[in-house]
Amino acid sequence: MVQKPYRILLTNDDGIDSPGLLAAAGALSALGEVTVVAPRRQQTSSGRSFSRDSDGIIEKCTLTANGRQFNGYAVGATPAQVVIHALQEILPGKPDLAVSGINFGENAGNCVTISGTMGAAFELASAGISCIAASLQLPPETANYYDHDQGIDFSSAAHFVAFFSRYLLEKGLPEGVDILKIEVPFRATPETNWRVTRLSRLRCFDAQVKRSGGWDSPARVDGKPMHLEPGQAEPGSDLQAIRVEGIVSVTPLNIDMTARIDLQSFEQSMRTGE
């Protein structure tokens, strides 16, 4: 009996034209049948939003990576909505694995809830699909995270996406893990060390309001990488790994955000006031 190839769903938040998406498609093609379903336009920092401004229009296209062609679908939707369209309208069945990325810029620390890359991953996890969310740290001189800079080399990040995807396809996620979050430093090579980390409690980016006039003038909120003081990043955290040690961070996440406390004691304290 011939075993059917693995079915892999690939998505992102940077849009269907992202070089990071194509790099991931090329690397994943060695593992199975890859279907790319991504936002039609840039959706960075959209989190897990379900926007009423999305038109939901699906445009079929052909993508080329590493000399191979892939079925691609550009959707007028946020990353989380793209996942819904992929699962309900495009894919013939549940994929064996899904990958969100490779993102322009890291998604570390408590900024993961802002990330559209992570928003797609949380939506996939909520559907019971093993998922990897992968991001590449950008060089400090790269200030614009919204353009598809063709000069960024995603080859090392693609190597690690394929490496950990193969592991999940063969072994699956352990009990209690819904997402494997991978952060690759911009200086990484395929030989760079990796480590299992925890999510930092620090911000990855500092938010800044950009306004040219008074409150009645248009404004936007931009983010730039947060400056870390020596010793500020927690040991064993994703930020410590990629920003300080320069190694690949692999963080297991789950969608249960309940605080890790004694819930009964907490309730009793609230009821008694003690």
C-alpha positions in Angstrom: 0.0 0.0 0.0 1.4 3.4 -1.0 1.3 5.9 1.7 -0.3 9.2 0.7 2.0 12.3 1.0 1.6 14.6 4.0 -0.8 17.5 3.4 0.6 20.8 4.6 -1.2 24.1 4.8 1.1 27.2 4.6 -0.2 30.7 5.5 1.2 33.9 6.9 0.3 37.6 7.7 2.7 39.3 5.3 0.7 38.4 2.3 0.7 36.1 -0.7 3.7 37.8 -2.3 6.0 37.5 0.7 9.5 36.0 0.1 9.3 34.4 3.5 6.2 32.5 2.4 7.9 31.3 -0.7 11.0 30.2 1.2 8.8 28.2 3.5 6.9 26.6 0.6 10.2 25.5 -1.1 11.5 23.9 2.1 8.2 22.2 3.0 7.8 20.8 -0.5 10.3 18.1 0.4 8.0 16.8 3.2 4.6 16.7 1.4 2.0 18.4 -0.6 1.9 22.1 0.2 -1.1 24.3 -0.3 -0.5 28.1 0.2 -3.5 30.1 1.5 -2.5 33.7 2.5 -3.9 37.2 2.8 -4.1 39.1 -0.5 -2.4 42.1 1.1 -0.2 42.9 4.1 -1.9 42.0 7.4 1.0 42.5 9.9 -0.1 43.1 13.5 -3.7 42.1 12.9 -3.6 39.4 15.7 -6.5 37.0 15.6 -8.9 39.6 14.4 -12.1 38.9 12.4 -12.3 42.2 10.5 -15.6 43.4 9.0 -13.6 45.1 6.3 -12.5 41.8 4.8 -14.2 41.0 1.5 -13.4 37.3 1.6 -12.7 37.1 -2.1 -10.5 34.2 -3.0 -8.1 34.4 -6.0 -6.4 31.3 -7.2 -2.8 31.7 -8.3 0.4 29.7 -9.0 3.5 30.2 -6.9 7.0 29.2 -7.8 9.7 28.4 -5.2 12.9 26.3 -5.7 11.8 25.6 -9.2 8.6 24.0 -8.1 5.0 25.2 -8.5 2.4 25.4 -5.8 -1.3 26.0 -5.7 -1.8 29.4 -4.1 -4.9 31.2 -2.9 -4.9 34.9 -2.1 -7.8 35.8 0.3 -9.1 39.2 1.1 -9.1 38.5 4.8 -7.1 38.7 8.1 -4.8 35.8 8.8 -7.3 34.2 11.2 -10.1 34.6 8.7 -7.8 33.1 6.0 -7.5 30.0 8.1 -11.3 29.7 8.2 -11.5 30.1 4.4 -8.8 27.5 3.9 -10.4 24.9 6.2 -14.0 25.4 5.1 -13.6 26.2 1.4 -10.3 25.4 -0.1 -8.7 22.3 1.4 -10.2 18.9 0.7 -9.7 17.8 4.3 -7.9 18.5 7.5 -4.1 19.0 6.9 -1.5 16.9 8.7 0.4 20.1 9.6 0.0 23.8 9.2 2.8 26.5 9.1 2.3 30.2 9.6 5.2 32.2 8.3 8.0 32.8 7.7 7.4 36.3 9.2 9.4 39.4 8.6 10.6 40.2 12.1 10.5 38.2 15.4 7.3 37.5 17.3 8.7 37.1 20.8 7.7 38.0 24.3 4.2 39.3 25.2 3.8 40.8 21.7 2.6 37.5 20.4 -1.0 38.5 20.8 -0.4 41.4 18.4 1.1 39.2 15.7 -1.0 38.2 12.7 1.4 35.2 12.2 0.4 34.1 15.7 -3.2 34.9 15.1 -3.3 32.4 12.3 -1.5 29.9 14.4 -4.0 30.3 17.3 -6.9 29.9 14.9 -5.3 26.7 13.5 -4.7 25.3 17.0 -8.3 26.0 18.0 -9.3 23.7 15.0 -7.1 20.9 16.4 -4.4 21.2 13.8 -0.7 20.8 14.7 0.9 24.1 13.9 4.3 25.9 13.6 4.5 29.7 13.7 7.9 30.8 12.3 9.5 34.2 12.3 12.9 35.6 11.2 14.5 38.4 13.2 15.5 41.3 10.9 18.8 43.2 11.0 18.7 46.3 13.1 19.1 48.5 10.0 15.9 47.1 8.6 13.3 49.5 10.0 10.3 48.7 7.8 8.6 45.4 8.6 5.8 46.0 6.2 7.6 45.9 2.8 8.7 42.7 1.2 12.4 43.4 1.3 13.9 41.1 -1.4 17.4 41.4 0.2 16.4 39.4 3.3 17.8 35.9 3.3 15.2 33.4 4.5 17.2 30.2 3.7 18.3 29.5 7.2 14.9 30.1 8.7 13.4 27.8 6.0 15.9 25.1 7.0 14.6 25.2 10.6 10.9 25.3 9.5 11.5 22.1 7.5 13.5 20.5 10.4 10.8 21.1 13.0 8.0 20.3 10.6 9.5 16.9 9.9 9.6 16.3 13.6 6.0 17.2 14.1 4.8 15.1 11.1 6.6 12.1 12.5 6.2 12.5 16.2 3.3 15.0 16.7 3.0 17.6 19.4 3.3 16.5 23.0 0.2 16.5 25.2 -0.6 20.1 26.3 1.2 21.8 23.4 -0.8 23.4 20.6 1.7 25.5 18.7 5.5 25.4 18.2 6.8 28.9 17.9 10.1 29.3 16.2 12.2 32.4 16.2 15.3 32.5 14.0 18.1 35.2 14.6 19.0 37.1 11.5 22.6 35.9 11.6 21.6 32.2 11.9 22.9 29.5 9.6 21.6 25.9 9.3 24.3 25.0 11.9 23.1 27.5 14.5 22.2 25.9 17.8 18.6 25.9 19.0 17.0 25.7 22.4 13.5 25.1 23.8 12.5 28.3 25.6 9.6 29.9 27.4 7.7 33.1 26.4 9.3 36.2 27.8 7.0 38.5 29.8 8.7 41.5 28.2 7.6 43.4 25.1 9.3 42.6 21.9 8.5 46.0 20.4 7.9 49.4 21.8 4.7 51.1 20.5 4.9 54.7 19.4 2.2 57.1 18.2 3.2 59.0 15.1 1.2 62.1 14.6 2.1 65.3 12.6 -0.5 67.7 14.2 -3.2 67.8 16.9 -5.7 65.1 17.8 -7.7 65.9 14.8 -4.9 64.9 12.4 -4.3 61.4 11.2 -2.0 59.2 13.3 -0.6 55.7 13.3 0.9 53.4 15.9 4.3 52.1 14.9 6.6 49.6 16.7 10.3 49.3 16.9 12.4 46.6 18.5 12.6 47.2 22.3 16.1 48.0 23.6 17.2 45.4 26.1 19.5 46.3 28.9 22.1 43.8 29.9 20.5 41.1 32.0 17.0 42.4 31.3 15.8 39.4 29.3 14.8 36.4 31.5 17.1 33.4 31.4 15.5 30.6 29.3 13.2 33.0 27.4 12.7 33.5 23.7 14.0 37.0 23.9 17.2 35.9 25.7 17.8 33.2 23.0 17.4 35.4 19.9 18.4 38.8 21.1 21.3 38.0 23.5 22.6 34.5 22.7 21.9 34.5 18.9 20.4 31.1 18.9 17.1 29.7 17.5 14.2 29.8 20.0 11.6 27.0 20.0 8.7 27.8 22.3 5.9 25.4 23.0 2.6 27.2 23.4 -1.0 26.2 24.2 -4.2 28.1 23.9 -5.2 27.7 27.6 -4.2 31.1 28.9 -5.5 30.4 32.4 -3.0 31.7 35.1 -1.0 28.9 36.7 -2.3 29.4 40.2 -4.3 27.5 42.7 -7.8 28.4 41.4 -9.7 27.1 44.5 -7.5 29.1 46.9 -7.9 32.2 44.7 -11.7 31.9 44.7 -11.7 31.3 48.5 -9.6 34.4 49.0 -12.0 36.5 47.0 -15.1 35.1 48.8 -13.7 35.6 52.3 -11.6 38.7 51.7 -8.6 37.0 53.3 
